[in-house]
């Protein structure tokens, strides 16, 4: 995988993003003829698609492979691991605003779409305020945190099949358990896996802004109007300063600034034990220990 390109979810409250995204985060949002709301925070055609059905759940993840040769290699690797890879066809490619696309279903029933050539118009993103600029490009849209019923099975899939690398792991303490962070580019992680639950679910979506000012503005709006349940703080894993807010569409949004990037040649994965401070990831009192 090269970058996480887009996320697709479903929710009966899809239309809420037409107000929530622009007003709180300054994003651009539009509604298609079928009611799907597409949200973007950079020059790509969209980064989040919210389909107007229920119940709330994650539908698919889109992975940008960069070029056709990389797409073919990735598809062959997935097929070699025993997963049925299906060509997307012209209709699906048009719906996703990409040039080429194939898909398969992972061990938890989640659809993964491997694509090339998502529509992008340089300089087209304006946002709702001057500071609403996100860090994307070669790092992808941000990251997603997934709660999985079998953590080891999830790690095996993302490392061995998807070819991702472990950046860090953290022990959140009871009742949360462990969270593992996996990367496919210089971003500290594009996927985070959190153990627990009977089925896979999207825990949160993270977007990184280009300025600290933007985090301050968005937090002020979220705190006054929404159920913002994690106030701004510095996260231990990638050193990002962020806050976390609940949405009406079944997942949370983390919005932050200043994340450290990973140098593959020198990075050593860490096991971060925050269980001694009540599972608070942001605490500077957490202890960094050797992996078990």
N, C-alpha and C positions, 0 to 999 in steps of 0.2 A: 504494500500500500504506500502511496505517496502522501496524500492528505485526506482528511475527512471533509468531503465536499458539501453534503447537505443531509438534513434530517427530516424524516416524514413521520408525522403523528396523526392520530385521529381524535376528535373531540366534538361533542355537541356544542361546546362553547367556542368554536373556532373563530367566530366573528369578533370575539373580545380582543383578538390581537390587532384588529384594525385600529383600535383606540389605545390599547395597552402598549404595544410596541413603539409607535411613534411618540406617545405622550411621555412615557417614563424613560425610554432609552434613546429616543430620537431616531429610531429605525424607520425604514420605508416599508409599507405594507399595502398589498392590493388583493382584491378578491377576484377569482376567476369565475367563469360562467357557471361552473358546477358548485360554487360556494367555497372552494378551497382558498384559504388565505395563504399567500406567499409573503415571507418576510425576508428582507435583506439588510445587511449592515456593511456592504462593500459593493464593488462594481459587478459582482456576479448577479445573474438573473434572480436568484434567491438563495437563501441558506437554510430556511426553515419552511416547510409546507405543513399546514394544519388542515387536514381534511375534515369536512363537517359531518362526522358520524360519531357514534358512541358505542361502547364506553371508552373512556380515555385510555389510550395505549400507544406504544411505539409501533410504527408500521415498518419502517425500513431505514437503513443507513446507506448513504451514497459515498463511495470511495473514488477519488480522482486518481487515476493511474498515470496521467501525464501524456502518454502516447500509446499508439496501437500495439507496438511491440511489447510494452510493459503490461498492457491489458491482456494480451494473449498469454504471456508468461504467467501472470497471476491466475488467470482462468485455468490454465493447465495445472498449476500447483494445487488449486482448490479441488479440481476434478481428481487429481492423483490422490488426494486425501479421502476420496470417497463421497464427495458432495456432487449432486447433479447440477451442472451449470447450464442455464438456459439463455439463449439469445433474446435480447429485449425486443427487437423489431423497431420499425420506424415510428409506430404509434407511441410506444412507451418513451422512445428517445425524444419525441416532440413534447410529450407531457413533462418530461424532466428537463427540457431545454438543453440536451446534450447531443453529441454527434454519434457516439457509439456506446452501447450499454449491454451488459450481461448481468445475470443475477443468480443467486442460490440462497438456500435457507440453512441457517446454522443449527447447532444441536438444541437450541432453546426455542426454535421456531421463528427466529427473527430473519427477515429478508435483508440480504446485503446486495447492493447494486454496485458493480464495478463499471466505471464510465470513463470516457475521454471527451474533452471538448465542451464543457458547460458554457453556455452563452455568457459572454462578458463584454461590457462596453466601458473601456477605460475612461475615467472621469465622469461617469454617468451618475454615480451615487452622490446625493446631496445631503441626505439626512434632514432631520427637523431642527437641528441647531448646529452651529459651527464646530462644536467640540465632539460631535457624534461620529468619530472615526475609529474603526476597529482594526486590530492587528490580525490580518488574514494572510493572503498571498501564499507563499510556500509553506506556511504553517497550518493552512486550512481554516475552517470556520471558527475553531475553538476546540472544545472537547465535550464529550458526553460521559456521564456517570451512569452505569447500569447496575441495578441490583439483580443478582443471579442466584438461582436456587442451588447451584453447585459451583463453588468458586474454583476448584481444581479443574473441572471440566472447561470452565470459561477460560482459565489461563492456558490450558493446553490448546484450545481452539485459536485464541488470538496470537499466541506465540508460534505454534507449529504450523498452523494453516494460513493465518493472515500474515505471518512473518514479522510481527511486532516485537519490540524489545521492552523488557521491564526496566522502568526508571527507578521506582521506589515502591515500598509497601508500608502501610501504617496500621498499627493496632489501635482501633478506636475504643476498645474496652466494651464492656457489656452495656446495652444489648446489641451493639452495632457490629462487633467482630472486626474483621480485617478488610482493608481496601487496598487494591493493587493498581498501580499506574503504569500504563503501557504506551509507547510512543512509536511513531513511524517517520518522524522528521525531527527538526530541532526543538519543536515544542515539547515541553516536559512530558506531556501525555495527551493523546487524542482520545483514549478510552480509559476510564477508571472502572474497576469491577469491585462491587461491594457485596459481600456475602449475606445471604438471608432471604427469606420469602419463598413462596410456593411457585412463583413464575417470574420470568424476566419482566422488568419494568424500567422505564426511563426515570432515574432519580433526579438528575438535573442536567441542564445544558449550560455551558460556560462560554461567555464571550469576553474577549480581552480588548479593552479600549486603548487608544493611543495616548491618552492623557489622564492624569490623576483628576483633573478638574471634572472630566465627564463622569467619573465614579461619584464624586461629591454631589453633582447635580442630580444624577439618577437616584442616589440614595435619599436625598432630601425629598424627592417626589414620591418614592416608594414608601418611605417611612410615614408620610402624612396620609397616604391614600390606600395602602395595601397591608397585607399580612407579611411584613418583612421580618422574618424571625431570626436571622443571623446578621448582626450589625457588622460594619466594616472592620476587617482585621487582616493580619498578615498570615497567610497559610504556610505551613511548614514545608510541604512537599516541593512547590515550585516558587515559593517566596512571593506569590502574588498577593496584592492588597485588594480585597474584594468584599462584597456583601452578597447575601442570598435572599431571594424573594420567592414566595409561592405564587403560582399562576392559577387561573381558573381552568386550565386545560390539562391538568393531571401531572405536571412536573414543575420543578423549580428552575429558576434562572440564577446563575452566578454571574456577577458582573464585576470585572476587576481590571487591574492595571499593574504593570511592572513585573511580569513573570520572568524568572530566569530561564534561559534556554540550555539545552543539553548538548554537550560536546561528546560525541560518541567515543572518541579516542581516550578521553580522560575520565569519563563519568563512571563512578562505582555505585551501583544500586545500594540503597540504604533500607534498613528496617527500622521504622520510627515508632517508638512505643509511647503513645499518648494515653494509655489506659490509666496511668497513675494520676492523671489530672481530670478524670471524669470523662474521657473521650473527647476533649475539646481540641480539635486539630490546630487551632490558632495559638495555643498556649506556648510561650517560650520556655516553659518548664518541662516540655516533653524530652524524653531521653532517646538519643540515637544509639542503637546497638547493632551488633553484627547480625546478619540474616540467620534465621534458624534453619 
